[in-house]
């Protein structure tokens, strides 16, 4: 060791001997640190002397912390293992606000609205809350606002109030009979306050009888309209406890809902909102508004709210497309406090409402108006009992217009089912009611039958093109083959008399169709076997539903093979002993009018608009009933029928000329069948089953003949006896002009190019 090295202390030596740095600590360093802490504590005690207030504050903090811990433990216990007596009180305090959405809109094929949904307010009364004192004055105010006389809703309201009072008294008596204890608390452990709450809940009525609304029996303040309580309030829970096990005695089912009148207009609504009458509320109601009910109301149908306030289609297209039109209601759930006030919401508690899908119908509103106007004119000019018409696009199968009219005729009488009507009834002066009663139509047009798809008739000669084509297709008759039509009067080999309107001797097979010869048709179709004729009728869709999907749609009537006879063979050749609807005739007639490869096929009838984006062609070729050549030949042959119609219209009225479009078509006239007798009645002996002398006159046509765009069938129900006497009741004279005028206007509206002038050959054929 040198002189320059300092002397080591004992501690340093010890540290060195242990191999540790003195600055790194050790027992000595720990002791020095503890001494410093003790010194700091002593200094703090000398500097900060605790006061009494500090002690109390610290004690309160400790006590509150312990209390909070106990509360949290109690909450956990109640949630996981509650007392059995409190199980009935368990439940979330959530409320649901229903969000309404509109029903889908019905439009025509061009997007024009036909039926839309709006929302309005209707007044209803809660009989339990309605004041017994001053009730007459309140009812008078309600009557003034709603327009409903007190005599209509007053007695019902008083009856419901009286019934509620009686039920409450019975419930109170049942409670008293139980020794003053609630039925759900036999041990009497509930406090007096809870007992009073239960009694009040009974008076409030936890359930409602005869309610038609989702909020019935649990009404909420007007400040939060539409809320439906998803969980009971405390009073309701106590009532539920009180209702066990004697629920019938202590929990009466009370009457809580009485609607008055319909939806209020804006002026009445403001007055109603200012009433502030106890038990008088406003509810939201969907209102279905039709844009042109006078034109399409019967086809559109109607809706009615169900028990949940959702509009449901009852008939017509509203029912046909109800599933697509239905909206999806929304929900908004929130947690409320003990007084029912909104407290908080969860992020996933809102589900927005979705409106129903809009549905574009195949109907064209302007074409519907044209058909309605012309059919109305035709029915009035014929002094007829009614009329029916169906306008169709033969290529797409769209029903563009469908009209059904019934006209009240003062001179008609009901058939008594006792009188045998003479076969020649033209001069007896009695005109029977031939259109069966339709009481629903008197209430609302949409509630009536749609006779274009529901009521059948015998088509008469409009059926002949189908029979003519069937014989020609099988090669049983050539178009130029001659038939002896016997001057208009002939008897079948089995002795049945057959007559023609146009009395001719010899006619070609083409002329038989143009001149509508019954004799020629019977002779030609007699070459068909029974099975061939039956199959020919069925393949056009007769005897099967056409597929509109409208309520009440019928398939018509075709005699089954088991009852087919020579008489049936003769009758069907002339359009008798077969019953059809106008829609069926329009569809079958389309087989002669379709384009290209689809010619000779039947379209699928549709009430929805053809969407060119998804269906580029719009043509179906699967329902083939004729070869294209036979369909073309039949159409060309019927060109002569409409040429004759044009000449006769011009003869009766010189102004009926200058038609832009050449048509093809066929007229028909048939006596009206009696139909089925009413219950308890039977057809009298000697009756032939017809209203002799009373007819359904019709005309079916397509056009333009070179490129058909439309097919139309019009039926005039029961033209006047005066026309029958003058022999002007037939289809060419009554329904023919309706079809001619309608087709001219409709094709012009669609922008179809005019037909070219007829050739010299066509003029000669028309003159013949």
PyMOL commands that set and color helices and strands:
alter all, ss='L'
color gray80, all
select helices_A, chain A and resi 10-18+22-24+27-47+52-80+84-89+135-146+150-177+192-204+222-224+234-242+247-250+266-273+293-300+316-320+322-325+347-349+365-381+439-443+445-447+451-454+460-473+486-488+509-514+518-525+530-539+561-563+566-573+582-592+596-598+628-652+721-725+731-749+760-767
alter helices_A, ss='H'
color red, helices_A
select strands_A, chain A and resi 94-99+106-107+113-125+208-209+227-229+254-255+258-260+280-290+302-305+311-315+330-336+342-344+350-351+359-360+386-392+399-406+412-413+431-432+482-484+489-491+497-499+506-508+557-558+578-579+663-673+690-703+710-717
alter strands_A, ss='S'
color yellow, strands_A
deselect
rebuild
show_as cartoon
